[in-house]
Amino acid sequence: MVLRNYWKSRHKSRRFPTLCWIRPGLAALFWFCVTQLACGAGTVGEAKFVVQKDAEFDVTYNDTVTSVNQTIYAFNHTISRNKTEGVRVTVDVLQQQLESPILFVIRQKQAVMSFQVPLILRGLYQRKYPYKHVGRTLCQPPTRAASETQFFFVDVSTLSSQGTNYQLRVSRVESFTLQTDKKFSFTASPSQPQFFKYVFPDGVDTVIVKVNSDVNFPCSVMSVQDIQCPVYDLDNNVAFIGMYQTMTKKGAITVQRKDFPSNSFYVVVVVKTEDEACGGPLRFYPLRGDVLIDAGNRTKDLNVVVSPAINSEKYVIGMLFCLGIFLSFYVLTLLVACVENKRMKRREVFENPPDISPAETASLLGKNGDGIMTQSLFLCTRCSFSHLFGLSAVALHALACIPKLTRALWSYSILC
């Protein structure tokens, strides 16, 4: 009986050989699940924490950002259809060495702008210039409502595991809208460009935008762009749209109303990272690979003024004035020629007197010698009288009452 039971148990174990592997497989599966749960718990522990703050204008916020925390600043401001208010975001990074840059994203109703700090701007031969102080003006799209309250958010994040200190300040821009014939002074740098808005007044179709500075360098760029977002206000993209001009001390661009359907435009001023575009020297040579180069102080003080250009009437008046000057020279030359021609004709008449025939001479002097002597004496007396009182032959010739005596005078002038 015992042998029989042993044979049956042995026979069953041979019929189901896979049953012996079930327990080890279940144990391995259980261990794998426990390991994954532990890893998942660690991942959840490293999740980012997002903190949203209600922020205010003209307040400096000093905070720290890491890879596990993200801060969102919420701002609101009221805009109107008839008034445009500029908003400027200024960021400073306080640490010298950064493991990873900080990303700032500004989310508006109709636009999104982002930049990193330090801001890396490239120059000639792909030189890299870092800037830790960044200031950007937000794009202000037009609104159709008479008055509207809009919100915008500033997101601050980074991938650095170390805490990075920064300062954030959002302020309103004074004199964001330029006035006609009114000078406005400001300061700009490669990482802090400036742009302003100008609206064409009634009756003005063409204006001249003038930007001036007291120093030649650093080199700068002035640009005129349409009212749209985004605004290209950095050295690497300012030439993408609109009209632009590099400048040292003075720059000017003529703008016409017909080129801007909104009857307004942006005046953008950017300071370049290098001065070669304006004829200046090229620093930091030779090239040193991907090494970041300190550009130094490239802040520039400028002023801008928008003045109306001359209209078509003034163009016509100027052209007629110049034409009148040229015509006056022609008229004066013609008068001088006429007077000189008349004077030359008179001189020819007196230098070549008309010939008197013998018959006319005999009729004037008479048939006898007494007549000749008397006439000769009269002529001598007449000639002496004319010399005494300064009378010339022209005056005697002008006497219409004695034409025959005048001809006799010319014939016997040798007697005097």
C-alpha positions in Angstrom: 0.0 0.0 0.0 2.8 2.4 0.8 4.6 1.6 -2.4 1.4 2.2 -4.3 0.8 5.6 -2.8 4.4 6.6 -3.4 4.1 5.6 -7.1 0.9 7.7 -7.5 2.5 10.8 -6.0 5.5 10.4 -8.2 3.4 9.9 -11.2 1.4 13.1 -10.5 4.5 15.2 -10.1 5.7 14.0 -13.5 2.4 14.9 -15.1 2.5 18.5 -13.9 6.1 19.6 -14.0 5.3 23.4 -14.3 3.6 23.5 -10.9 7.0 23.6 -9.2 7.9 27.0 -10.8 4.7 28.9 -9.8 5.9 29.9 -6.3 9.3 31.3 -7.4 7.6 33.2 -10.2 5.1 34.7 -7.9 7.8 35.8 -5.6 9.8 37.5 -8.4 6.7 39.3 -9.6 5.9 40.5 -6.1 9.5 41.9 -5.7 9.3 43.7 -9.0 6.0 45.4 -8.1 7.4 46.5 -4.7 10.5 48.0 -6.5 8.4 49.9 -9.0 6.2 51.3 -6.2 9.2 52.5 -4.4 10.6 54.2 -7.5 7.2 55.8 -8.2 7.2 57.1 -4.7 10.6 58.7 -5.2 9.4 60.2 -8.5 6.4 61.7 -6.8 8.6 63.1 -4.1 10.6 65.1 -6.8 7.6 66.6 -8.5 7.5 70.3 -9.1 5.6 72.6 -6.9 3.9 75.5 -8.6 3.3 78.6 -6.6 1.1 81.5 -8.0 1.4 84.9 -6.5 -0.7 88.0 -7.0 1.8 90.6 -7.9 1.7 94.4 -8.1 3.4 97.0 -10.3 6.6 98.9 -9.1 7.4 96.2 -6.5 10.7 94.3 -6.5 10.4 90.6 -5.8 13.4 88.7 -4.5 12.9 85.0 -4.8 14.8 81.7 -5.4 14.0 79.2 -8.1 15.1 75.5 -8.4 14.2 72.6 -10.6 11.5 71.4 -8.1 9.6 74.7 -7.7 8.1 77.1 -10.1 6.7 80.6 -9.4 4.0 82.3 -11.3 3.4 86.1 -10.8 -0.1 87.3 -11.8 -0.5 90.9 -12.8 -3.6 92.9 -14.0 -3.9 96.3 -15.6 -6.6 98.3 -17.3 -6.1 99.3 -20.9 -8.2 101.7 -22.9 -8.8 102.2 -26.6 -7.7 105.8 -26.7 -4.6 105.4 -24.4 -1.8 102.9 -24.6 0.2 102.1 -21.5 3.5 100.5 -21.7 4.6 97.7 -19.3 8.2 96.8 -18.8 9.7 93.7 -17.1 13.1 93.9 -15.5 15.1 90.9 -14.3 18.4 90.7 -12.4 20.3 87.5 -11.5 22.4 87.9 -8.4 24.7 84.9 -8.7 27.9 84.9 -10.7 28.1 81.3 -11.7 24.9 79.5 -12.9 24.5 75.8 -13.5 21.5 76.4 -15.8 19.8 79.6 -17.0 16.5 80.8 -15.6 13.6 80.9 -18.1 11.1 83.7 -17.9 7.8 83.4 -19.9 5.3 86.3 -20.1 1.9 85.1 -21.1 -0.5 87.8 -22.3 -3.9 87.8 -23.9 -2.7 87.9 -27.5 1.1 87.4 -27.2 3.7 85.3 -25.4 7.3 86.4 -24.9 10.1 84.4 -23.3 13.8 84.9 -22.6 16.5 83.4 -20.5 18.8 84.9 -18.0 21.7 85.1 -18.5 20.7 86.3 -22.0 23.2 85.1 -24.6 23.6 87.4 -27.6 25.9 86.5 -30.5 28.2 88.8 -32.3 30.5 88.4 -35.3 32.1 84.9 -35.7 29.5 83.5 -33.3 31.0 85.2 -30.2 28.8 84.8 -27.2 28.1 87.7 -24.8 26.1 86.9 -21.6 23.9 89.6 -19.9 22.5 89.1 -16.4 20.5 92.3 -16.3 17.6 92.1 -18.8 14.8 94.5 -19.4 12.0 94.0 -22.0 8.9 96.0 -22.9 5.7 94.0 -23.4 3.8 94.2 -26.6 0.6 96.1 -26.3 -2.0 94.9 -28.8 -4.8 97.3 -29.5 -8.2 96.7 -27.9 -11.7 97.5 -29.3 -13.3 98.1 -26.0 -13.4 101.5 -24.5 -11.8 100.1 -21.3 -10.7 96.6 -20.5 -8.9 94.8 -17.6 -6.3 92.3 -18.8 -4.2 89.8 -16.9 -0.8 88.6 -17.8 1.5 86.1 -16.0 5.2 85.8 -15.5 6.4 82.2 -15.1 9.8 81.6 -13.6 11.5 78.2 -13.9 14.9 76.5 -14.3 16.4 73.0 -14.5 19.2 73.8 -12.0 19.1 71.7 -8.8 20.7 74.5 -6.9 18.7 77.5 -5.8 19.2 80.6 -7.9 18.4 84.1 -6.6 16.8 86.6 -8.8 15.0 90.0 -8.7 11.8 90.7 -10.7 10.2 94.0 -11.2 7.3 95.0 -13.4 6.6 98.7 -13.9 4.7 101.0 -16.2 6.5 103.0 -18.8 6.2 106.7 -18.7 5.8 108.5 -22.0 5.3 105.3 -23.9 3.4 107.2 -26.6 5.6 109.8 -28.2 4.3 113.3 -28.8 4.9 115.3 -32.0 7.9 117.7 -31.8 8.5 116.7 -28.1 11.9 115.2 -27.3 12.1 112.1 -25.0 15.3 110.9 -23.5 16.0 107.3 -22.5 18.8 104.7 -21.9 19.3 101.4 -23.9 21.7 98.5 -23.9 21.9 95.2 -25.8 19.9 93.4 -23.1 17.6 96.3 -22.4 16.1 97.5 -25.7 13.5 100.2 -25.8 10.5 100.8 -28.1 7.8 103.5 -28.1 4.5 104.1 -29.9 3.6 107.0 -32.1 0.1 107.8 -33.5 -0.3 110.0 -36.6 -2.2 113.2 -35.7 -4.9 114.6 -37.9 -3.7 116.4 -41.0 -0.2 114.8 -40.9 0.7 112.2 -43.5 4.5 112.1 -43.3 6.8 112.4 -40.3 10.5 112.2 -39.7 11.7 110.0 -36.7 15.0 111.3 -35.4 17.2 109.6 -32.8 20.3 111.4 -31.4 23.1 110.6 -29.0 26.1 112.5 -27.7 28.6 109.7 -28.3 29.4 107.6 -31.4 29.8 104.2 -29.7 28.4 101.8 -28.8 26.8 101.2 -32.2 23.0 101.2 -32.2 20.0 100.5 -34.5 16.8 102.4 -34.9 13.8 100.6 -36.4 10.2 101.4 -37.4 7.8 98.5 -37.1 4.0 98.0 -37.4 1.8 97.6 -34.3 1.9 93.8 -34.0 3.2 91.1 -31.7 6.0 90.1 -31.2 8.1 93.2 -31.4 11.6 92.4 -32.8 13.7 94.3 -30.3 17.0 92.3 -30.0 20.2 92.6 -31.9 19.7 89.3 -33.6 16.2 90.0 -35.0 15.7 93.7 -35.2 16.2 93.6 -39.0 13.5 91.0 -39.6 10.7 93.4 -40.2 10.0 97.1 -40.9 12.6 99.7 -41.7 15.9 99.9 -39.8 19.1 102.0 -39.8 22.4 101.6 -38.0 23.6 104.8 -36.3 26.3 106.3 -34.2 25.2 109.9 -33.2 22.3 110.6 -35.4 19.7 108.6 -37.3 16.5 109.5 -39.1 13.8 107.6 -41.0 10.9 109.1 -43.0 7.6 107.4 -42.3 4.3 107.8 -44.3 0.9 107.2 -43.0 -0.1 105.1 -46.0 2.4 102.4 -45.0 0.7 101.7 -41.6 -3.0 100.8 -41.7 -3.4 101.4 -38.0 -2.2 105.0 -38.3 0.5 104.2 -35.7 3.9 102.5 -35.5 6.6 101.4 -33.0 10.0 103.2 -32.8 12.5 100.5 -31.7 16.0 101.4 -30.5 18.5 98.5 -30.0 22.2 98.7 -29.0 24.4 96.2 -30.9 26.7 93.8 -29.1 29.6 94.9 -31.3 30.6 98.1 -33.1 31.9 96.8 -36.4 28.5 97.5 -38.1 29.1 101.2 -37.5 32.8 101.2 -38.5 34.1 100.7 -35.0 37.0 98.4 -33.9 36.4 94.6 -33.4 37.4 93.6 -29.9 38.2 90.2 -28.5 40.3 88.8 -31.3 41.3 86.0 -32.0 38.3 83.8 -31.5 38.4 81.6 -28.4 35.8 78.9 -29.1 32.6 78.8 -27.0 34.0 80.9 -24.2 31.6 83.5 -22.9 32.9 87.0 -23.4 32.1 89.9 -21.1 31.0 92.8 -23.3 31.5 95.4 -20.6 29.4 98.5 -20.2 27.5 99.1 -23.4 24.8 101.5 -22.1 24.0 104.4 -24.3 21.9 107.5 -23.7 19.7 108.6 -26.5 16.7 110.8 -27.3 14.0 110.6 -29.9 11.8 113.2 -31.5 9.1 112.8 -34.1 8.4 115.9 -36.3 6.1 116.4 -39.3 7.8 116.4 -42.7 7.2 119.2 -45.2 4.0 118.7 -47.2 3.5 118.9 -51.0 2.7 122.6 -50.9 6.0 123.4 -49.4 7.7 121.3 -52.0 6.0 123.2 -54.8 6.9 126.6 -53.2 10.5 125.6 -52.9 10.6 124.4 -56.5 9.0 127.6 -57.8 11.4 129.7 -55.7 14.4 128.0 -57.3 12.9 128.3 -60.7 12.3 132.0 -60.2 15.9 132.6 -59.2 17.1 130.9 -62.5 14.6 132.9 -64.6 15.6 136.1 -63.0 19.2 135.5 -64.2 17.9 134.9 -67.7 15.8 138.1 -67.6 18.6 140.2 -66.3 21.0 138.9 -68.9 18.4 139.7 -71.7 18.0 143.3 -70.4 21.7 143.9 -70.2 22.1 142.5 -73.8 19.3 144.8 -75.1 20.8 147.9 -73.4 24.3 147.1 -74.7 23.0 146.6 -78.2 21.2 149.9 -78.2 24.2 151.7 -76.9 26.4 150.2 -79.6 24.0 151.3 -82.3 24.1 154.9 -81.1 27.9 154.8 -81.0 28.0 153.6 -84.6 25.7 156.5 -85.7 27.9 159.2 -84.1 31.2 157.6 -85.2 30.0 157.4 -88.9 27.9 160.6 -89.6 25.7 160.6 -92.8 27.3 161.9 -96.0 26.2 165.4 -97.1 26.1 166.1 -100.8 27.7 169.2 -102.4 24.3 170.6 -103.4 23.1 170.4 -99.8 26.3 172.1 -98.6 26.0 174.9 -101.1 22.3 175.5 -100.1 23.3 175.7 -96.5 26.3 178.0 -97.0 25.1 180.2 -99.8 26.4 181.0 -103.3 29.0 183.7 -102.4 32.0 183.7 -100.3 30.4 186.0 -97.7 27.9 183.3 -97.1 30.5 180.8 -96.7 32.5 183.0 -94.3 29.4 183.9 -92.3 28.3 180.3 -92.1 31.8 179.2 -91.0 31.9 181.9 -88.4 28.5 180.8 -87.1 29.7 177.2 -86.9 32.8 178.2 -85.0 30.8 180.2 -82.6 28.3 177.4 -82.2 31.1 174.9 -81.6 32.8 177.1 -79.0 29.4 177.6 -77.3 28.9 173.9 -77.1 32.3 173.3 -75.6 31.8 176.1 -73.1 28.6 174.7 -71.7 29.6 171.1 -72.1 27.2 170.3 -75.0 28.2 167.3 -77.0 27.5 166.4 -80.5 24.7 164.1 -79.3 22.9 167.0 -77.7 23.2 169.1 -80.9 21.9 166.2 -83.0 18.9 165.9 -80.7 17.7 169.4 -81.7 15.0 168.7 -84.2 14.5 172.3 -85.0 17.9 172.7 -86.7 18.6 169.5 -88.6 20.4 171.2 -91.4 22.7 173.1 -89.1 23.6 169.8 -87.4 24.6 168.3 -90.7 26.6 171.4 -91.5 28.3 171.1 -88.1 29.4 167.6 -88.9 30.7 168.8 -92.3 32.8 171.7 -91.0 33.8 170.4 -87.6 37.4 170.6 -88.7 37.1 174.4 -88.7 36.7 174.5 -85.0 
